[in-house]
């Protein structure tokens, strides 16, 4: 499902992934404390789903390596162009 796809480049930095999971879990606890269990379950499920996608599927390593390879190829292409222009 594209609507729930969390495996995007925005979430490559670890602090962003941790922040999303922590905010969802803390908000879930807040909802349970304020006696709104439906919203507590919804935000708890969002936090669990986010944690699963971010930390247990092995996703960021594969994306980070491919992004690094793309950056290397762009850098080498730029260097080749500068050498050709000299």
C-alpha positions as CSV (number, residue, x, y, z in Angstrom):
1,X,0.0,0.0,0.0
2,X,1.5,3.3,-1.1
3,X,-0.4,5.3,1.5
4,X,1.4,3.6,4.4
5,X,4.8,3.4,2.8
6,X,7.3,4.6,5.3
7,X,10.3,3.5,3.5
8,X,11.2,6.8,1.8
9,X,14.5,8.7,1.8
10,X,13.2,11.3,4.3
11,X,13.4,8.6,7.1
12,X,17.0,7.5,6.4
13,X,18.4,9.5,9.4
14,X,18.0,7.5,12.6
15,X,16.8,10.4,14.7
16,X,13.7,10.9,12.5
17,X,12.7,7.2,12.7
18,X,13.2,7.2,16.4
19,X,11.2,10.5,16.8
20,X,8.2,9.1,14.9
21,X,8.0,5.9,16.9
22,X,8.5,7.8,20.2
23,X,5.9,10.4,19.4
24,X,3.3,7.7,18.4
25,X,3.9,5.7,21.6
26,X,3.9,8.7,23.9
27,X,0.7,10.0,22.3
28,X,-0.8,6.5,22.7
29,X,0.0,6.5,26.4
30,X,-1.5,10.0,26.7
31,X,-4.7,8.9,25.1
32,X,-5.0,5.9,27.5
33,X,-4.3,8.1,30.5
34,X,-7.0,10.6,29.4
35,X,-9.5,7.6,29.0
36,X,-9.7,7.6,25.2
37,X,-8.8,4.0,24.6
38,X,-9.8,4.0,20.9
39,X,-7.3,6.7,20.1
40,X,-4.7,5.0,22.3
41,X,-5.1,1.8,20.3
42,X,-4.9,3.7,17.0
43,X,-1.7,5.6,17.9
44,X,-0.2,2.5,19.5
45,X,-0.8,0.5,16.3
46,X,0.8,3.4,14.3
47,X,3.9,3.3,16.6
48,X,4.2,-0.5,16.3
49,X,3.8,-0.4,12.5
50,X,6.4,2.4,12.2
51,X,8.8,0.5,14.5
52,X,8.4,-2.6,12.4
53,X,9.0,-0.7,9.1
54,X,11.9,1.3,10.4
55,X,13.8,-1.2,12.5
56,X,12.9,-4.8,11.7
57,X,12.6,-4.9,7.9
58,X,16.3,-4.1,7.1
59,X,15.2,-1.2,5.0
60,X,17.5,1.8,5.7
61,X,20.7,-0.1,5.0
62,X,19.7,-1.1,1.5
63,X,18.4,2.4,0.6
64,X,21.4,4.2,2.2
65,X,23.8,2.1,0.1
66,X,22.0,2.8,-3.1
67,X,21.8,6.5,-2.4
68,X,25.5,6.5,-1.6
69,X,26.3,4.7,-4.9
70,X,24.2,7.3,-6.8
71,X,26.1,10.1,-5.1
72,X,29.4,8.5,-6.1
73,X,28.4,8.1,-9.7
74,X,27.2,11.8,-9.8
75,X,30.5,12.9,-8.3
76,X,32.6,10.9,-10.8
77,X,30.5,12.2,-13.7
78,X,31.1,15.7,-12.5
79,X,34.8,15.1,-12.3
80,X,34.9,13.6,-15.8
81,X,33.1,16.7,-17.2
82,X,35.6,19.1,-15.5
83,X,38.5,17.1,-16.8
84,X,37.0,17.1,-20.3
85,X,36.5,20.9,-20.2
86,X,40.1,21.6,-19.2
